[in-house]
């Protein structure tokens, strides 16, 4: 009988052997036959068993009928009968019925497996055939697998693979295949020399047996521990021989799948290479041997041999140690060709190989030189999720630390395609797409063009992602894009600042770090910074600052970046304004503010009833009367009260004008500082001797102003008796108005001072001229005197 004449390896001859001639036994009903399975007469039992299996062969309805009428129980007992005819017929009946799911479920509860295994050692082909058929049906269930192993069924099954009967071979092989789905069984199969038996079956005359043997080898090959056994048993030589045989083309897919499971192992790869396997695989890549008519004949005709050959290389590429060997095969050129014109399956595995090799520097450069980047960018438009996933991973690898490849992605139209991928539900695609966009945004010459593709609005949804890596990548991308004012405006317009600020609540430290970085960059303009403050960024960052576990240099920098546009809060929290912090109208000093303390706005402070707390000093030189005229009648009471108070400060604009007229024209910077210090001192009550400081009635003066204004908020221009804190604030404000650089530092007990940098000596004569020194400007005792920082005099000024 030819190897193609017996479909699926099922031998009908076994049902017609001399010992059990097929003939219908005359029983009134199948139920009668079931009842007679319990008869004491052996000839009746023989005929009853025969009637049972003949009726069962008529179909599933018959098998269910027999199951429901209790045929399985007696049959399970009769397979151990001493009469070989009864035993055979019972095995046939049991085996045929086990192919039905209802009967199979019932058999699981009958503990029949030990009896079946016990009789498989008998030299009876019929018993072995139907006994193994029963086991193959039951072995799909986990509980039955355990019973087969525990009753030493595996050694018997492996022995039966060498049976002369093909049905015994196939049923035994079926059972083993089901057992090795539990990978813990694979070492036992190898230890029992099962690999050699499986290799022998590859030469079977029956295609179903060959296919099943290959499938079993494929499953065993998944286990890393099997690799050495495959090499010792020369399994790879047998597989390569099959691939080189065109007459066995219908076995090529399964053969290639086995190789794909082994290609990532370095030693196995070298054995395959030395055996000519790589050359054979390359031939399959370059000249596919499956025509459409041949593919129809294959069990898995929809999967191309070429695609599985590519998969072999893709699996090898997962091992970085194999990249040099693949590079020697010039696999990059083959992959680029396949990606430009292969089927979806070919492109899927081709992209997988491309993604892995893209992290190998020689391949990185070669893919670019071969024109592979535009081809992969086009694949991002594919409808196949696997292609998109591997393509984005490959491009992310290619652009890592490589400016040329990043620019190549840009010129290939990457931004447009990648922005669309930001809507993808696959976390890996989303994360990799954002990474590539971020790297393009990191190239300053093209950043504006990347922004123009709508990247910022498209990043808003990823900011809400549950995937941590996608979140981190989105935040880092915003860090690159937000250097452009237009990008920040687009993020504001897309309502992206609220989810950005919300991420400050993240318990993931890397997410928090990246969020702070993004906020710091976005805070480069006032509208964006103020909107982030509106969503509570400052309050959250203040809370974080109080947490030992969560605060770090990134949270501190984000806080400082936001405070740049809220100098009132910055001065309240930090007690320090730098030379770059230019005071503008509207700043107010409400005293030292704790990081967890609720900070009231100027409007809120204006509405508070008069109290005995420290007065709030406000700086405002704007002609507020013009504003008031433009206000709508529906203006809030709070705003009206604020404007009333600010309107009362008619002196400050005059002070600014006088400073600009008389001090700004002075040529020497030091001379300007001295003049300004004396000017401020004069406005604030003049020089006060240290001994007279306690009698200086500045507190009484402030109380008088509070009563006069009926407000806790006092405009600084109205103060004519000012202490350290008032003089230093006015000095900083007036210095900023004419471009003089100075700091404002808050001390304890209403102290404050200004620091300036001055050069010692003359430029031509003093070697130290190039090193400026920090001085405190005396505004209180000897106005215009410079006290060198950290000197005794400076310390006394700050604290006494």
PyMOL commands that set and color helices and strands:
alter all, ss='L'
color gray80, all
select helices_A, chain A and resi 7-9+12-16+18-20+30-38+42-56+60-68+71-78+84-98+101-108+113-120+125-138+142-150+153-160+166-179+183-191+194-201+207-222+224-232+235-243+246-262+266-274+277-286+292-297+305-317+320-328+331-341+344-357+361-369+372-379+385-399+403-411+414-421+427-441+444-452+455-462+468-481+485-493+496-505+509-522+526-534+537-545+553-563+567-574+602-607+624-630+637-647+650-662+669-683+690-695+698-709+716-718+724-737+767-770+792-799
alter helices_A, ss='H'
color red, helices_A
select strands_A, chain A and resi 576-577+588-589+616-618+713-715+744-746+752-753+755-758+773-777+786-788
alter strands_A, ss='S'
color yellow, strands_A
deselect
rebuild
show_as cartoon
